[in-house]
């Protein structure tokens, strides 16, 4: 196998690793210098394989386009998560307020029930009429 083919194969394998984010020999940046370091060849040897370099640059551009096109979606997801957190907090606050209202209303019902019972008993005592039988 000629040297150029070995270099080109090494560059293609390095390109795949870099694009997957799994570098072995380089810092993982998507540059020709990192591609050469990842492939274990010199930059001069890298530029002797212009098609491999062009393919790498094309794949990097496609990956960056895909990342930038997904940016609005990421921002929308972040906005939705923030809205979800806000709504959950608001819901929790409303639940707390409603529970407090329920307790207050339950106490008022209990008081009114006792008051009604007291008034009923008082009314019963006032309405007691003792009949006196007439003597004829």
C-alpha positions, 0 to 999 in steps of 0.5 A: 500500500503506497504511503499516501493511501495509508495516510489517507486511511489514517486521516479518514479514521481520525476524521471519524473519531473527531466527528464522533467526539472520541479523539485518541491523540489530539485535543479533539478540536475540529481543525486540520491540525487536530486531524493530522495529530489524530491521524499521527501524521504531519500537517504536510502529509495531511495536505498531500491528501486534499480529498481527505481534507476537503471531506473532513472540512465538509463533514465539519461544516455539516455538523456545525450546520446541524448544531446551529439549526438545532440551536433554536430548538435548544432555546425553545426547550430551555424556555419551556423548561423555565415555563414548566418550573414557573408553572409548577411553583405557581401550582404549588403556591395555589395548592398551599393557599387552597389547603389553608382556605379549606382549613379556615372554612372547616373551622367556620363550618364547625363554629357555625354548627356549634352555634346552630346547635346552641341556638336550637337548644335555647329556642327549645327551652323558650318554646316550652309551654307548660299546659295547665289543665283547667278544672271544670 
